[in-house]
Amino acid sequence: MLNVDKQNDTFLYRQVIELITENMDTGTLLPGDRLPSLRKMSKTAGVSIPTVRQAYIELERGRRVESRPQSGFYVRHRAANDIVRPIRTAALKPVPLGCRSLMERVYDGINNPDLVPLGIANPSMAKPAAKTLHRTMKRIMARAEERSLGYASTLGEPSLRRQIAYHYLDTVGAQVEPDEICITNGGQEALLLALTAVASKGDVVAVETPTYHGMLELIDSLGMLAVEVETCPEEGVEISELERTFQNHPVKACMFSTTLGNPLGVTMPGVDRERLVRLLEEYDVALIEDDVYGDLLFDGQRPVPAQFLGSKARILTCGSFSKTAASGYRIGWVVSSHDIDEVARLKRAFSCSSGLLQQLTLAEFLASGDYSRHLKTLRPVLQRNAERMRALVAEHFPAETRTSRPVGGSVLWLELPKKINAQQLFDEAIGAGISIAPGQIFSPCACYKNYIRLSYGHPWTEKTEDAIQWLGQHVSRTSSS
Ligand SMILES: Cc1ncc(COP(=O)(O)O)c(C=O)c1O
């Protein structure tokens, strides 16, 4: 059946997309097949030609089809170990968190040093900067400045804020005033302060799907509701879907990772960032921009955060040294020209200020050039780990497995055969001495049942390879039983 249901609330072009993807999934439409022409599909489905065109363009944006000049639209060929698809079954309406207890168990796994750590996203551990950081901290302690034992100011140590401002200038050419930066206890507190500054209990917050579980816990614990927005595994949030979400729900703020989102490892292209900020201005919605992985693109070219695109939208950008230098220092920051006074007020109320010794150490780490040198060695290690992990997944997991294609960061997102329940796989993996992150924790409605996230952000050892092999063979056995 190729016709749409006009009584159904779903947009007609989305119904056309579903008709086509169903036919691809069942094998009726195979790679290389030509889709029905716009005219033919419009007649068969009973919708207008512009509706079919919109559907085909969306399918092309999602890389499921390709257009060939003068010829039409064709189903794309996919290599083995192919890229994951956007999921269409997420609850695209505001919902409370449905997987709290599973998240707790995942954190228990993460904190267990006896497990092979494929469940934790901690990229700096792939090549720790321990020696340089220890030396730097020792130097600061040797100076025996009394002030290093005292409180930092609420906004944070000026020398560190200056270094962060300089880092933005140096890497993306953005002019940031050090007084528009507030140092926080890691990226997580940065997200907390930013969200609390712009939204209150009961408000709706738009998130990518899948998204970082820490954001979902935060939204839930502040009594807010998350609404998921369809996210393309290669280009990030679908801006047309975001507009639809704004039209259908009273969204107060968006919480998006514009660079190297977790778990997809996806980076939003420049044109989409421009479209995003225009939409935020039009609908008067704030953006909490999670940029904690911004320095970890494999090619080192940091994209310009949406914050610096010169828009009037209310944007609060959150950064952190956890992913690049030392997660245990708990040092992150918020940049905002519009809301910095409110962020500072909240910082004072929640935690007064952040650890001064760590701030002084990081300020010197950046000022000496050690941070930039460290990134130059860390990125290739992560890239090599990513390549090895994708290769092992292709070798040991069932052929239907699809993976993300990260361009940085430290995580791989896997779509497994439908029969697999990631929560059960998580328990079985723990029994085999391996921690993984089950897909369910990356959505408020726990919908990624047959997905997992694996981390390559740790030193690569034989144990890593054995763990991936065990997982692949276990998934193969379970899916064929
Ligand atoms: C996307 C994302 N944002 C924020 C954070 C929190 O960072 P931090 O460890 O600095 O609190 C994490 C940590 O996993 C993350 O993955």
The ligand as an SDF file (V2000), in Angstrom:
LIG
                    3D

 16 16  0  0  0  0  0  0  0  0999 V2000
   27.5650   15.8960   26.3330 C   0  0  0  0  0  0  0  0  0  0  0  0
   28.0600   16.0780   27.7240 C   0  0  0  0  0  0  0  0  0  0  0  0
   27.8320   17.2370   28.3490 N   0  0  0  0  0  0  0  0  0  0  0  0
   28.2520   17.4620   29.6000 C   0  0  0  0  0  0  0  0  0  0  0  0
   28.9230   16.4980   30.3010 C   0  0  0  0  0  0  0  0  0  0  0  0
   29.3490   16.7620   31.7180 C   0  0  0  0  0  0  0  0  0  0  0  0
   30.6960   17.1220   31.7490 O   0  0  0  0  0  0  0  0  0  0  0  0
   31.5170   17.1750   33.1340 P   0  0  0  0  0  0  0  0  0  0  0  0
   32.0990   15.8390   33.3450 O   0  0  0  0  0  0  0  0  0  0  0  0
   32.5300   18.2420   32.8850 O   0  0  0  0  0  0  0  0  0  0  0  0
   30.5740   17.5560   34.2140 O   0  0  0  0  0  0  0  0  0  0  0  0
   29.1920   15.2560   29.6950 C   0  0  0  0  0  0  0  0  0  0  0  0
   29.8840   14.1780   30.4460 C   0  0  0  0  0  0  0  0  0  0  0  0
   29.7820   13.0200   30.1230 O   0  0  0  0  0  0  0  0  0  0  0  0
   28.7540   15.0430   28.3740 C   0  0  0  0  0  0  0  0  0  0  0  0
   28.9690   13.8920   27.7390 O   0  0  0  0  0  0  0  0  0  0  0  0
  1  2  1  0
  2  3  1  0
  2 15  2  0
  3  4  2  0
  4  5  1  0
  5  6  1  0
  5 12  2  0
  6  7  1  0
  7  8  1  0
  8  9  2  0
  8 10  1  0
  8 11  1  0
 12 13  1  0
 12 15  1  0
 13 14  2  0
 15 16  1  0
M  END
$$$$
